[in-house]
Amino acid sequence: MSKNTGGPAFPVHDPFAAHQPGTVDLAQRLAEGMTLRDYFAAKSLPAAYNWALEYPEEDHWTLTASEAYNMADAMLAERAK
């Protein structure tokens, strides 16, 4: 089962792609950029890093990344309600 990404964070319509048969899907994927999940995780990084600092025996970077995506998943779940 795939993770709910929330779709593109900054969707872009590319009208030029419609004039190139066989490339519309590729152009759409390229224009989508980061997902909303990635955007939420990036916005959560300061809080996640501060939280990770409370565990000095752990790898701060792994904890920070994990917690940022946990927060992003929680935001997406709340948004879906």
ZATORPA-337642 format. One record per residue: residue in one letter; x, z, y of N, C-alpha, C in turn. Coordinates in steps of 0.2 Angstrom, whole numbers, padded with zeros to 4 digits, always signed. Layout:
// residues N
AXZYXZYXZY ...
//
This chain:
// residues 81
M+0004+0000-0006+0000+0000+0000+0004+0000+0006 S+0003-0004+0011+0007-0005+0017+0005+0001+0022 K+0010+0003+0026+0009+0008+0031+0005+0005+0037 N+0000+0009+0040-0003+0007+0046+0002+0007+0052 T+0003+0001+0054+0008+0000+0060+0004+0000+0067 G-0003+0000+0067-0006-0001+0073-0006-0008+0076 G-0003-0012+0073-0003-0019+0076+0003-0020+0081 P+0003-0025+0084+0008-0026+0089+0007-0021+0095 A+0013-0019+0098+0013-0014+0104+0011-0018+0110 F+0014-0024+0111+0013-0028+0117+0012-0035+0114 P+0005-0037+0112+0004-0043+0109+0005-0049+0115 V+0007-0054+0113+0008-0060+0117+0005-0066+0114 H+0001-0070+0118-0002-0076+0115+0003-0081+0117 D+0004-0085+0112+0009-0091+0113+0005-0098+0112 P+0002-0100+0118-0002-0107+0117+0002-0113+0115 F+0009-0112+0116+0013-0118+0114+0013-0119+0106 A+0013-0113+0103+0013-0113+0095+0007-0117+0092 A+0002-0117+0096-0004-0121+0093-0003-0128+0092 H+0002-0131+0096+0003-0138+0096+0009-0140+0091 Q+0011-0135+0087+0016-0136+0082+0013-0135+0075 P+0010-0139+0072+0007-0138+0065+0012-0135+0061 G+0010-0130+0057+0015-0126+0052+0019-0121+0055 T+0019-0120+0062+0023-0115+0065+0019-0109+0068 V+0013-0110+0068+0009-0105+0072+0010-0098+0069 D+0010-0097+0063+0011-0090+0060+0018-0087+0062 L+0023-0091+0061+0030-0089+0063+0030-0087+0070 A+0027-0092+0075+0027-0090+0082+0024-0084+0084 Q+0018-0083+0080+0014-0076+0081+0018-0070+0079 R+0022-0071+0074+0026-0065+0071+0031-0064+0076 L+0034-0069+0079+0040-0068+0083+0038-0065+0090 A+0032-0067+0092+0029-0065+0099+0026-0058+0098 E+0025-0055+0092+0022-0049+0092+0027-0043+0094 G+0033-0044+0092+0038-0039+0094+0037-0032+0090 M+0038-0027+0093+0038-0020+0090+0031-0018+0088 T+0030-0014+0083+0023-0012+0082+0021-0006+0086 L+0015-0005+0086+0013+0001+0090+0016+0008+0087 R+0016+0008+0080+0020+0013+0077+0027+0014+0079 D+0030+0009+0080+0037+0009+0082+0037+0012+0089 Y+0033+0009+0093+0032+0011+0100+0031+0019+0101 F+0026+0021+0097+0024+0028+0097+0030+0033+0095 A+0034+0030+0090+0040+0034+0087+0045+0034+0092 A+0046+0029+0096+0051+0029+0101+0049+0034+0107 K+0043+0034+0109+0041+0039+0114+0041+0046+0111 S+0041+0047+0105+0042+0054+0102+0049+0056+0101 L+0054+0052+0102+0061+0054+0101+0063+0060+0104 P+0062+0061+0111+0064+0067+0114+0062+0073+0111 A+0055+0073+0109+0052+0079+0106+0055+0080+0099 A+0056+0075+0096+0058+0075+0089+0065+0077+0089 Y+0069+0075+0093+0077+0077+0093+0077+0085+0095 N+0073+0087+0100+0073+0094+0102+0071+0098+0096 W+0066+0096+0092+0064+0099+0086+0070+0100+0081 A+0073+0094+0080+0078+0094+0075+0084+0098+0076 L+0085+0100+0083+0091+0104+0085+0090+0111+0082 E+0084+0113+0080+0082+0120+0078+0085+0121+0071 Y+0087+0115+0068+0090+0115+0061+0097+0113+0060 P+0102+0118+0063+0109+0116+0063+0112+0113+0057 E+0110+0116+0051+0113+0114+0045+0111+0107+0042 E+0106+0104+0046+0103+0097+0043+0106+0092+0047 D+0105+0086+0045+0107+0080+0049+0102+0078+0054 H+0104+0079+0060+0100+0079+0066+0097+0072+0067 W+0101+0067+0065+0098+0060+0066+0093+0058+0061 T+0094+0060+0055+0089+0059+0050+0082+0063+0051 L+0083+0069+0053+0077+0073+0055+0074+0070+0061 T+0077+0068+0066+0074+0066+0072+0070+0059+0070 A+0073+0055+0067+0070+0049+0065+0063+0050+0061 S+0064+0054+0056+0058+0056+0051+0053+0059+0055 E+0055+0064+0060+0049+0067+0064+0046+0063+0069 A+0050+0058+0072+0047+0054+0076+0042+0049+0073 Y+0043+0047+0067+0038+0043+0063+0033+0047+0061 N+0034+0053+0059+0028+0058+0057+0023+0059+0063 M+0026+0059+0069+0022+0060+0075+0018+0053+0077 A+0022+0048+0076+0019+0041+0077+0013+0040+0072 D+0014+0042+0066+0008+0042+0061+0002+0046+0063 A+0004+0052+0065-0002+0057+0067-0005+0054+0073 M-0002+0050+0078-0005+0047+0084-0009+0041+0081 L-0007+0037+0077-0011+0032+0074-0017+0034+0071 A-0017+0040+0067-0022+0043+0063-0027+0045+0068 E-0025+0049+0073-0030+0051+0078-0033+0046+0082 R-0029+0040+0084-0032+0035+0087-0037+0031+0083 A-0037+0031+0077-0042+0028+0072-0048+0031+0071 K-0049+0038+0074-0055+0042+0073-0060+0039+0078 
//
